[in-house]
């Protein structure tokens, strides 16, 4: 699984003008399941997200996790993270998991996060979403659990 993690002051997802998920300070996580990914990779990604020390401590150093600061998680499915642009100018998405498998892994990931973290919001798989965020820092970290 792949993810792009953004430390945010706030973030929300809208579909047709309606907010379907929102958080205050925390992490906006764009998540992509690729062909062959498993629940074990989703579990490792979640563990990494919860312990990733990218929030500032009293000295201003990145030394706190989203759990340490009681921040929110906004999880958004984004198959385009699997894009391959090596063959030309039009991206290929053949590395992305098929839709049914991608949905299953995304739903598993969201459900697992909700079991272990207090504030978890999510987008809707395969929906046309508008993501609004105020990036804090900015801090943006790519993660590949391959």
ZAKOL-855683 format. One line per 2 residues: number of its first residue (from 1); their letters; for each residue x, y, z of C-alpha. Coordinates in steps of 0.02 Angstrom, whole numbers, plus 50000, padded with zeros to 5 digits. Layout:
NUM> A> X Y Z; ...
This chain:
1> XX> 50000 50000 50000; 50051 50178 49968
3> XX> 50006 50336 50059; 50041 50520 50054
5> XX> 50030 50594 50228; 50000 50778 50256
7> XX> 50008 50860 50426; 49860 50978 50429
9> XX> 49782 51110 50537; 49615 51057 50466
11> XX> 49548 50954 50321; 49383 50900 50249
13> XX> 49312 50798 50106; 49159 50854 50010
15> XX> 49051 50760 49886; 48928 50864 49785
17> XX> 48946 51006 49911; 48913 50897 50063
19> XX> 49050 50869 50194; 49071 50681 50217
21> XX> 49226 50686 50329; 49320 50820 50423
23> XX> 49455 50840 50554; 49543 50980 50644
25> XX> 49730 50964 50673; 49799 50794 50624
27> XX> 49843 50694 50469; 49762 50691 50299
29> XX> 49809 50523 50224; 49786 50486 50039
31> XX> 49786 50295 50027; 49811 50179 49879
33> XX> 49798 49990 49874; 49904 49912 49737
35> XX> 49890 49741 49655; 49941 49605 49776
37> XX> 49924 49712 49933; 49860 49625 50089
39> XX> 49784 49664 50258; 49958 49641 50333
41> XX> 50021 49789 50231; 49870 49891 50283
43> XX> 49907 49848 50465; 50089 49900 50446
45> XX> 50039 50063 50363; 49916 50104 50502
47> XX> 50046 50065 50636; 50170 50179 50546
49> XX> 50044 50321 50532; 49997 50315 50715
51> XX> 50179 50319 50772; 50252 50435 50639
53> XX> 50334 50577 50737; 50297 50729 50631
55> XX> 50216 50845 50758; 50320 50971 50853
57> XX> 50368 50954 51036; 50402 51099 51155
59> XX> 50571 51128 51074; 50495 51138 50900
61> XX> 50568 50970 50844; 50464 50840 50754
63> XX> 50452 50721 50899; 50267 50685 50926
65> XX> 50145 50568 50839; 49963 50597 50795
67> XX> 49921 50492 50947; 50033 50599 51059
69> XX> 49942 50758 51005; 49767 50679 51000
71> XX> 49752 50729 50818; 49627 50669 50692
73> XX> 49649 50555 50542; 49560 50592 50378
75> XX> 49580 50440 50264; 49546 50464 50079
77> XX> 49560 50330 49945; 49666 50385 49797
79> XX> 49707 50254 49665; 49807 50383 49566
81> XX> 49953 50358 49687; 49985 50199 49586
83> XX> 50014 50299 49427; 50154 50248 49311
85> XX> 50211 50388 49195; 50367 50302 49128
87> XX> 50287 50257 48961; 50228 50427 48907
89> XX> 50125 50575 48960; 49964 50483 49000
91> XX> 49974 50393 49168; 49942 50207 49177
93> XX> 49853 50142 49330; 49882 49956 49304
95> XX> 49977 49947 49470; 49819 49996 49566
97> XX> 49718 49857 49643; 49560 49812 49548
99> XX> 49412 49914 49614; 49333 49775 49717
101> XX> 49500 49732 49799; 49544 49916 49824
103> XX> 49376 49948 49907; 49396 49797 50021
105> XX> 49570 49850 50078; 49519 50033 50099
107> XX> 49367 49983 50202; 49476 49867 50306
109> XX> 49602 50007 50333; 49469 50132 50389
111> XX> 49384 50005 50504; 49552 49957 50581
113> XX> 49595 50140 50611; 49428 50170 50696
115> XX> 49462 50025 50815; 49626 50099 50878
117> XX> 49615 50288 50857; 49488 50408 50934
119> XX> 49456 50525 50787; 49446 50448 50613
121> XX> 49352 50524 50466; 49351 50458 50289
123> XX> 49305 50494 50111; 49201 50375 50005
125> XX> 49288 50249 49894; 49277 50288 49707
127> XX> 49177 50448 49735; 49218 50612 49649
129> XX> 49284 50702 49803; 49346 50877 49836
131> XX> 49479 50878 49970; 49509 51040 50065
133> XX> 49656 51060 50181; 49768 51181 50270
135> XX> 49938 51097 50265; 50036 51130 50424
137> XX> 50219 51167 50390; 50198 51113 50254
139> XX> 50239 50934 50300; 50204 50801 50168
141> XX> 50276 50625 50180; 50259 50483 50054
143> XX> 50251 50306 50123; 50266 50145 50022
145> XX> 50235 49983 50118; 50283 49870 49970
